[in-house]
Amino acid sequence: MELDKLLEASFPPHENKEKIQCLFKEDLKKDNLGMKSFLKEDNKDNKIHFYFPISMLLGYKK
């Protein structure tokens, strides 16, 4: 997932958007967020991408 696209869709206040972007920039080196932030190799705009951890559980009602 691309960070900027997610932030545009969620409409955080400007100051919070900047804080979030800083957290992800730091995460490029440390992976403290657990989202494996990265820059794509063909990424000319230096946009941050990350993995969005999701778990799914399925069940059947009898």
GUFITI-738104 format. One record per atom (N, C-alpha, C): residue in one letter; x, y, z; atom name. Coordinates in Angstrom, 1 decimal. Example, Ala and Ser with C-alpha at 12.3 -4.5 7.8 and 13.67 -1.06 7.14 Angstrom:
<site><rest>A</rest><X>13.2</X><Y>-5.7</Y><Z>7.8</Z><atom>N</atom></site>
<site><rest>A</rest><X>12.3</X><Y>-4.5</Y><Z>7.8</Z><atom>CA</atom></site>
<site><rest>A</rest><X>13.2</X><Y>-3.3</Y><Z>7.8</Z><atom>C</atom></site>
<site><rest>S</rest><X>12.8</X><Y>-2.2</Y><Z>7.1</Z><atom>N</atom></site>
<site><rest>S</rest><X>13.7</X><Y>-1.1</Y><Z>7.1</Z><atom>CA</atom></site>
<site><rest>S</rest><X>12.9</X><Y>0.0</Y><Z>7.9</Z><atom>C</atom></site>
//
This chain:
<site><rest>M</rest><X>0.9</X><Y>-1.2</Y><Z>0.0</Z><atom>N</atom></site>
<site><rest>M</rest><X>0.0</X><Y>0.0</Y><Z>0.0</Z><atom>CA</atom></site>
<site><rest>M</rest><X>0.9</X><Y>1.2</Y><Z>0.0</Z><atom>C</atom></site>
<site><rest>E</rest><X>0.5</X><Y>2.3</Y><Z>-0.7</Z><atom>N</atom></site>
<site><rest>E</rest><X>1.2</X><Y>3.5</Y><Z>-0.7</Z><atom>CA</atom></site>
<site><rest>E</rest><X>0.8</X><Y>4.4</Y><Z>0.4</Z><atom>C</atom></site>
<site><rest>L</rest><X>1.7</X><Y>4.9</Y><Z>1.2</Z><atom>N</atom></site>
<site><rest>L</rest><X>1.4</X><Y>5.8</Y><Z>2.3</Z><atom>CA</atom></site>
<site><rest>L</rest><X>0.6</X><Y>7.0</Y><Z>1.9</Z><atom>C</atom></site>
<site><rest>D</rest><X>1.0</X><Y>7.8</Y><Z>0.9</Z><atom>N</atom></site>
<site><rest>D</rest><X>0.3</X><Y>9.0</Y><Z>0.6</Z><atom>CA</atom></site>
<site><rest>D</rest><X>-1.1</X><Y>8.8</Y><Z>0.1</Z><atom>C</atom></site>
<site><rest>K</rest><X>-1.4</X><Y>7.7</Y><Z>-0.6</Z><atom>N</atom></site>
<site><rest>K</rest><X>-2.7</X><Y>7.4</Y><Z>-1.0</Z><atom>CA</atom></site>
<site><rest>K</rest><X>-3.6</X><Y>7.1</Y><Z>0.2</Z><atom>C</atom></site>
<site><rest>L</rest><X>-3.1</X><Y>6.3</Y><Z>1.2</Z><atom>N</atom></site>
<site><rest>L</rest><X>-3.8</X><Y>6.0</Y><Z>2.4</Z><atom>CA</atom></site>
<site><rest>L</rest><X>-4.1</X><Y>7.3</Y><Z>3.2</Z><atom>C</atom></site>
<site><rest>L</rest><X>-3.1</X><Y>8.2</Y><Z>3.3</Z><atom>N</atom></site>
<site><rest>L</rest><X>-3.3</X><Y>9.4</Y><Z>4.0</Z><atom>CA</atom></site>
<site><rest>L</rest><X>-4.4</X><Y>10.3</Y><Z>3.3</Z><atom>C</atom></site>
<site><rest>E</rest><X>-4.3</X><Y>10.4</Y><Z>2.0</Z><atom>N</atom></site>
<site><rest>E</rest><X>-5.3</X><Y>11.1</Y><Z>1.3</Z><atom>CA</atom></site>
<site><rest>E</rest><X>-6.7</X><Y>10.6</Y><Z>1.5</Z><atom>C</atom></site>
<site><rest>A</rest><X>-6.9</X><Y>9.3</Y><Z>1.6</Z><atom>N</atom></site>
<site><rest>A</rest><X>-8.2</X><Y>8.7</Y><Z>1.8</Z><atom>CA</atom></site>
<site><rest>A</rest><X>-8.7</X><Y>8.8</Y><Z>3.2</Z><atom>C</atom></site>
<site><rest>S</rest><X>-7.8</X><Y>9.0</Y><Z>4.2</Z><atom>N</atom></site>
<site><rest>S</rest><X>-8.2</X><Y>9.1</Y><Z>5.6</Z><atom>CA</atom></site>
<site><rest>S</rest><X>-8.4</X><Y>10.5</Y><Z>6.1</Z><atom>C</atom></site>
<site><rest>F</rest><X>-8.0</X><Y>11.5</Y><Z>5.4</Z><atom>N</atom></site>
<site><rest>F</rest><X>-8.1</X><Y>12.9</Y><Z>5.7</Z><atom>CA</atom></site>
<site><rest>F</rest><X>-7.6</X><Y>13.3</Y><Z>7.1</Z><atom>C</atom></site>
<site><rest>P</rest><X>-6.4</X><Y>12.9</Y><Z>7.5</Z><atom>N</atom></site>
<site><rest>P</rest><X>-5.9</X><Y>13.4</Y><Z>8.8</Z><atom>CA</atom></site>
<site><rest>P</rest><X>-5.6</X><Y>14.9</Y><Z>8.8</Z><atom>C</atom></site>
<site><rest>P</rest><X>-5.6</X><Y>15.6</Y><Z>9.9</Z><atom>N</atom></site>
<site><rest>P</rest><X>-5.2</X><Y>17.0</Y><Z>10.0</Z><atom>CA</atom></site>
<site><rest>P</rest><X>-3.8</X><Y>17.1</Y><Z>9.5</Z><atom>C</atom></site>
<site><rest>H</rest><X>-3.4</X><Y>18.2</Y><Z>8.9</Z><atom>N</atom></site>
<site><rest>H</rest><X>-2.1</X><Y>18.4</Y><Z>8.2</Z><atom>CA</atom></site>
<site><rest>H</rest><X>-0.9</X><Y>18.1</Y><Z>9.2</Z><atom>C</atom></site>
<site><rest>E</rest><X>-1.0</X><Y>18.6</Y><Z>10.4</Z><atom>N</atom></site>
<site><rest>E</rest><X>0.1</X><Y>18.3</Y><Z>11.3</Z><atom>CA</atom></site>
<site><rest>E</rest><X>0.2</X><Y>16.8</Y><Z>11.7</Z><atom>C</atom></site>
<site><rest>N</rest><X>-0.9</X><Y>16.1</Y><Z>11.7</Z><atom>N</atom></site>
<site><rest>N</rest><X>-0.8</X><Y>14.7</Y><Z>12.0</Z><atom>CA</atom></site>
<site><rest>N</rest><X>-0.3</X><Y>14.0</Y><Z>10.8</Z><atom>C</atom></site>
<site><rest>K</rest><X>-0.6</X><Y>14.4</Y><Z>9.6</Z><atom>N</atom></site>
<site><rest>K</rest><X>-0.1</X><Y>13.8</Y><Z>8.4</Z><atom>CA</atom></site>
<site><rest>K</rest><X>1.4</X><Y>13.9</Y><Z>8.3</Z><atom>C</atom></site>
<site><rest>E</rest><X>2.0</X><Y>15.0</Y><Z>8.7</Z><atom>N</atom></site>
<site><rest>E</rest><X>3.4</X><Y>15.2</Y><Z>8.7</Z><atom>CA</atom></site>
<site><rest>E</rest><X>4.1</X><Y>14.3</Y><Z>9.7</Z><atom>C</atom></site>
<site><rest>K</rest><X>3.5</X><Y>14.1</Y><Z>10.9</Z><atom>N</atom></site>
<site><rest>K</rest><X>4.0</X><Y>13.2</Y><Z>11.9</Z><atom>CA</atom></site>
<site><rest>K</rest><X>4.0</X><Y>11.8</Y><Z>11.5</Z><atom>C</atom></site>
<site><rest>I</rest><X>2.9</X><Y>11.4</Y><Z>10.8</Z><atom>N</atom></site>
<site><rest>I</rest><X>2.8</X><Y>10.0</Y><Z>10.3</Z><atom>CA</atom></site>
<site><rest>I</rest><X>3.9</X><Y>9.8</Y><Z>9.2</Z><atom>C</atom></site>
<site><rest>Q</rest><X>4.0</X><Y>10.7</Y><Z>8.3</Z><atom>N</atom></site>
<site><rest>Q</rest><X>5.1</X><Y>10.6</Y><Z>7.3</Z><atom>CA</atom></site>
<site><rest>Q</rest><X>6.5</X><Y>10.5</Y><Z>7.9</Z><atom>C</atom></site>
<site><rest>C</rest><X>6.7</X><Y>11.2</Y><Z>9.0</Z><atom>N</atom></site>
<site><rest>C</rest><X>8.0</X><Y>11.1</Y><Z>9.7</Z><atom>CA</atom></site>
<site><rest>C</rest><X>8.2</X><Y>9.8</Y><Z>10.3</Z><atom>C</atom></site>
<site><rest>L</rest><X>7.2</X><Y>9.2</Y><Z>10.9</Z><atom>N</atom></site>
<site><rest>L</rest><X>7.3</X><Y>7.9</Y><Z>11.5</Z><atom>CA</atom></site>
<site><rest>L</rest><X>7.6</X><Y>6.9</Y><Z>10.5</Z><atom>C</atom></site>
<site><rest>F</rest><X>7.0</X><Y>6.9</Y><Z>9.3</Z><atom>N</atom></site>
<site><rest>F</rest><X>7.2</X><Y>6.0</Y><Z>8.3</Z><atom>CA</atom></site>
<site><rest>F</rest><X>8.6</X><Y>6.2</Y><Z>7.7</Z><atom>C</atom></site>
<site><rest>K</rest><X>9.1</X><Y>7.4</Y><Z>7.6</Z><atom>N</atom></site>
<site><rest>K</rest><X>10.5</X><Y>7.6</Y><Z>7.1</Z><atom>CA</atom></site>
<site><rest>K</rest><X>11.5</X><Y>7.0</Y><Z>8.0</Z><atom>C</atom></site>
<site><rest>E</rest><X>11.3</X><Y>7.1</Y><Z>9.3</Z><atom>N</atom></site>
<site><rest>E</rest><X>12.2</X><Y>6.5</Y><Z>10.3</Z><atom>CA</atom></site>
<site><rest>E</rest><X>12.1</X><Y>5.0</Y><Z>10.2</Z><atom>C</atom></site>
<site><rest>D</rest><X>10.9</X><Y>4.5</Y><Z>9.9</Z><atom>N</atom></site>
<site><rest>D</rest><X>10.6</X><Y>3.1</Y><Z>9.8</Z><atom>CA</atom></site>
<site><rest>D</rest><X>11.3</X><Y>2.4</Y><Z>8.6</Z><atom>C</atom></site>
<site><rest>L</rest><X>11.7</X><Y>3.2</Y><Z>7.6</Z><atom>N</atom></site>
<site><rest>L</rest><X>12.4</X><Y>2.6</Y><Z>6.5</Z><atom>CA</atom></site>
<site><rest>L</rest><X>13.7</X><Y>1.9</Y><Z>6.9</Z><atom>C</atom></site>
<site><rest>K</rest><X>14.3</X><Y>2.5</Y><Z>8.0</Z><atom>N</atom></site>
<site><rest>K</rest><X>15.6</X><Y>2.0</Y><Z>8.5</Z><atom>CA</atom></site>
<site><rest>K</rest><X>15.4</X><Y>0.9</Y><Z>9.6</Z><atom>C</atom></site>
<site><rest>K</rest><X>14.4</X><Y>1.1</Y><Z>10.4</Z><atom>N</atom></site>
<site><rest>K</rest><X>14.3</X><Y>0.3</Y><Z>11.7</Z><atom>CA</atom></site>
<site><rest>K</rest><X>13.2</X><Y>-0.7</Y><Z>11.7</Z><atom>C</atom></site>
<site><rest>D</rest><X>12.1</X><Y>-0.6</Y><Z>11.0</Z><atom>N</atom></site>
<site><rest>D</rest><X>11.0</X><Y>-1.4</Y><Z>11.0</Z><atom>CA</atom></site>
<site><rest>D</rest><X>10.4</X><Y>-1.5</Y><Z>12.4</Z><atom>C</atom></site>
<site><rest>N</rest><X>10.3</X><Y>-0.4</Y><Z>13.1</Z><atom>N</atom></site>
<site><rest>N</rest><X>9.7</X><Y>-0.4</Y><Z>14.5</Z><atom>CA</atom></site>
<site><rest>N</rest><X>8.2</X><Y>-0.5</Y><Z>14.4</Z><atom>C</atom></site>
<site><rest>L</rest><X>7.6</X><Y>-0.1</Y><Z>13.3</Z><atom>N</atom></site>
<site><rest>L</rest><X>6.1</X><Y>-0.1</Y><Z>13.2</Z><atom>CA</atom></site>
<site><rest>L</rest><X>5.6</X><Y>-1.5</Y><Z>12.8</Z><atom>C</atom></site>
<site><rest>G</rest><X>6.5</X><Y>-2.4</Y><Z>12.3</Z><atom>N</atom></site>
<site><rest>G</rest><X>6.1</X><Y>-3.7</Y><Z>12.0</Z><atom>CA</atom></site>
<site><rest>G</rest><X>5.4</X><Y>-3.8</Y><Z>10.6</Z><atom>C</atom></site>
<site><rest>M</rest><X>5.5</X><Y>-2.7</Y><Z>9.8</Z><atom>N</atom></site>
<site><rest>M</rest><X>4.8</X><Y>-2.7</Y><Z>8.5</Z><atom>CA</atom></site>
<site><rest>M</rest><X>5.8</X><Y>-2.8</Y><Z>7.4</Z><atom>C</atom></site>
<site><rest>K</rest><X>7.0</X><Y>-3.1</Y><Z>7.6</Z><atom>N</atom></site>
<site><rest>K</rest><X>8.1</X><Y>-3.3</Y><Z>6.6</Z><atom>CA</atom></site>
<site><rest>K</rest><X>8.0</X><Y>-2.2</Y><Z>5.5</Z><atom>C</atom></site>
<site><rest>S</rest><X>8.1</X><Y>-0.9</Y><Z>6.0</Z><atom>N</atom></site>
<site><rest>S</rest><X>8.1</X><Y>0.2</Y><Z>5.1</Z><atom>CA</atom></site>
<site><rest>S</rest><X>9.3</X><Y>0.1</Y><Z>4.1</Z><atom>C</atom></site>
<site><rest>F</rest><X>9.0</X><Y>0.5</Y><Z>2.8</Z><atom>N</atom></site>
<site><rest>F</rest><X>10.1</X><Y>0.4</Y><Z>1.8</Z><atom>CA</atom></site>
<site><rest>F</rest><X>9.8</X><Y>1.4</Y><Z>0.7</Z><atom>C</atom></site>
<site><rest>L</rest><X>10.8</X><Y>1.7</Y><Z>-0.1</Z><atom>N</atom></site>
<site><rest>L</rest><X>10.7</X><Y>2.5</Y><Z>-1.3</Z><atom>CA</atom></site>
<site><rest>L</rest><X>10.8</X><Y>1.5</Y><Z>-2.5</Z><atom>C</atom></site>
<site><rest>K</rest><X>9.9</X><Y>1.6</Y><Z>-3.4</Z><atom>N</atom></site>
<site><rest>K</rest><X>10.0</X><Y>0.7</Y><Z>-4.6</Z><atom>CA</atom></site>
<site><rest>K</rest><X>11.2</X><Y>1.1</Y><Z>-5.4</Z><atom>C</atom></site>
<site><rest>E</rest><X>11.8</X><Y>0.0</Y><Z>-6.0</Z><atom>N</atom></site>
<site><rest>E</rest><X>13.0</X><Y>0.2</Y><Z>-6.9</Z><atom>CA</atom></site>
<site><rest>E</rest><X>12.7</X><Y>1.2</Y><Z>-8.0</Z><atom>C</atom></site>
<site><rest>D</rest><X>11.5</X><Y>1.1</Y><Z>-8.7</Z><atom>N</atom></site>
<site><rest>D</rest><X>11.2</X><Y>1.9</Y><Z>-9.8</Z><atom>CA</atom></site>
<site><rest>D</rest><X>10.5</X><Y>3.2</Y><Z>-9.4</Z><atom>C</atom></site>
<site><rest>N</rest><X>10.6</X><Y>3.5</Y><Z>-8.1</Z><atom>N</atom></site>
<site><rest>N</rest><X>9.9</X><Y>4.6</Y><Z>-7.5</Z><atom>CA</atom></site>
<site><rest>N</rest><X>10.7</X><Y>5.9</Y><Z>-7.7</Z><atom>C</atom></site>
<site><rest>K</rest><X>10.3</X><Y>6.7</Y><Z>-8.7</Z><atom>N</atom></site>
<site><rest>K</rest><X>11.0</X><Y>8.0</Y><Z>-9.0</Z><atom>CA</atom></site>
<site><rest>K</rest><X>10.6</X><Y>9.1</Y><Z>-8.0</Z><atom>C</atom></site>
<site><rest>D</rest><X>9.5</X><Y>9.0</Y><Z>-7.4</Z><atom>N</atom></site>
<site><rest>D</rest><X>9.0</X><Y>10.1</Y><Z>-6.5</Z><atom>CA</atom></site>
<site><rest>D</rest><X>9.3</X><Y>9.8</Y><Z>-5.1</Z><atom>C</atom></site>
<site><rest>N</rest><X>10.0</X><Y>8.8</Y><Z>-4.8</Z><atom>N</atom></site>
<site><rest>N</rest><X>10.4</X><Y>8.4</Y><Z>-3.4</Z><atom>CA</atom></site>
<site><rest>N</rest><X>9.2</X><Y>8.3</Y><Z>-2.5</Z><atom>C</atom></site>
<site><rest>K</rest><X>8.1</X><Y>7.7</Y><Z>-3.0</Z><atom>N</atom></site>
<site><rest>K</rest><X>6.9</X><Y>7.5</Y><Z>-2.2</Z><atom>CA</atom></site>
<site><rest>K</rest><X>7.1</X><Y>6.2</Y><Z>-1.4</Z><atom>C</atom></site>
<site><rest>I</rest><X>6.7</X><Y>6.3</Y><Z>-0.1</Z><atom>N</atom></site>
<site><rest>I</rest><X>6.8</X><Y>5.2</Y><Z>0.8</Z><atom>CA</atom></site>
<site><rest>I</rest><X>5.7</X><Y>4.2</Y><Z>0.6</Z><atom>C</atom></site>
<site><rest>H</rest><X>6.0</X><Y>2.9</Y><Z>0.6</Z><atom>N</atom></site>
<site><rest>H</rest><X>5.0</X><Y>1.9</Y><Z>0.5</Z><atom>CA</atom></site>
<site><rest>H</rest><X>5.2</X><Y>1.0</Y><Z>1.8</Z><atom>C</atom></site>
<site><rest>F</rest><X>4.2</X><Y>0.2</Y><Z>2.1</Z><atom>N</atom></site>
<site><rest>F</rest><X>4.3</X><Y>-0.6</Y><Z>3.3</Z><atom>CA</atom></site>
<site><rest>F</rest><X>3.3</X><Y>-1.8</Y><Z>3.2</Z><atom>C</atom></site>
<site><rest>Y</rest><X>3.6</X><Y>-2.8</Y><Z>4.0</Z><atom>N</atom></site>
<site><rest>Y</rest><X>2.6</X><Y>-3.9</Y><Z>4.0</Z><atom>CA</atom></site>
<site><rest>Y</rest><X>1.6</X><Y>-3.6</Y><Z>5.1</Z><atom>C</atom></site>
<site><rest>F</rest><X>0.4</X><Y>-3.9</Y><Z>4.8</Z><atom>N</atom></site>
<site><rest>F</rest><X>-0.7</X><Y>-3.7</Y><Z>5.8</Z><atom>CA</atom></site>
<site><rest>F</rest><X>-1.1</X><Y>-5.1</Y><Z>6.4</Z><atom>C</atom></site>
<site><rest>P</rest><X>-0.6</X><Y>-5.4</Y><Z>7.6</Z><atom>N</atom></site>
<site><rest>P</rest><X>-0.9</X><Y>-6.7</Y><Z>8.2</Z><atom>CA</atom></site>
<site><rest>P</rest><X>-2.4</X><Y>-6.9</Y><Z>8.4</Z><atom>C</atom></site>
<site><rest>I</rest><X>-2.9</X><Y>-8.0</Y><Z>7.8</Z><atom>N</atom></site>
<site><rest>I</rest><X>-4.3</X><Y>-8.3</Y><Z>8.0</Z><atom>CA</atom></site>
<site><rest>I</rest><X>-4.4</X><Y>-9.8</Y><Z>8.3</Z><atom>C</atom></site>
<site><rest>S</rest><X>-5.2</X><Y>-10.1</Y><Z>9.2</Z><atom>N</atom></site>
<site><rest>S</rest><X>-5.5</X><Y>-11.5</Y><Z>9.5</Z><atom>CA</atom></site>
<site><rest>S</rest><X>-7.0</X><Y>-11.8</Y><Z>9.2</Z><atom>C</atom></site>
<site><rest>M</rest><X>-7.3</X><Y>-13.0</Y><Z>8.7</Z><atom>N</atom></site>
<site><rest>M</rest><X>-8.7</X><Y>-13.3</Y><Z>8.4</Z><atom>CA</atom></site>
<site><rest>M</rest><X>-9.0</X><Y>-14.7</Y><Z>9.1</Z><atom>C</atom></site>
<site><rest>L</rest><X>-10.1</X><Y>-14.7</Y><Z>9.7</Z><atom>N</atom></site>
<site><rest>L</rest><X>-10.6</X><Y>-16.0</Y><Z>10.3</Z><atom>CA</atom></site>
<site><rest>L</rest><X>-11.9</X><Y>-16.4</Y><Z>9.7</Z><atom>C</atom></site>
<site><rest>L</rest><X>-12.0</X><Y>-17.6</Y><Z>9.4</Z><atom>N</atom></site>
<site><rest>L</rest><X>-13.2</X><Y>-18.2</Y><Z>8.8</Z><atom>CA</atom></site>
<site><rest>L</rest><X>-13.8</X><Y>-19.2</Y><Z>9.8</Z><atom>C</atom></site>
<site><rest>G</rest><X>-15.1</X><Y>-19.2</Y><Z>9.8</Z><atom>N</atom></site>
<site><rest>G</rest><X>-15.8</X><Y>-20.1</Y><Z>10.7</Z><atom>CA</atom></site>
<site><rest>G</rest><X>-17.1</X><Y>-20.6</Y><Z>10.0</Z><atom>C</atom></site>
<site><rest>Y</rest><X>-17.5</X><Y>-21.7</Y><Z>10.5</Z><atom>N</atom></site>
<site><rest>Y</rest><X>-18.8</X><Y>-22.2</Y><Z>10.0</Z><atom>CA</atom></site>
<site><rest>Y</rest><X>-19.7</X><Y>-22.4</Y><Z>11.1</Z><atom>C</atom></site>
<site><rest>K</rest><X>-20.9</X><Y>-22.0</Y><Z>11.0</Z><atom>N</atom></site>
<site><rest>K</rest><X>-21.9</X><Y>-22.2</Y><Z>12.0</Z><atom>CA</atom></site>
<site><rest>K</rest><X>-22.7</X><Y>-23.5</Y><Z>11.7</Z><atom>C</atom></site>
<site><rest>K</rest><X>-22.8</X><Y>-24.3</Y><Z>12.7</Z><atom>N</atom></site>
<site><rest>K</rest><X>-23.5</X><Y>-25.6</Y><Z>12.6</Z><atom>CA</atom></site>
<site><rest>K</rest><X>-24.8</X><Y>-25.5</Y><Z>13.3</Z><atom>C</atom></site>
//
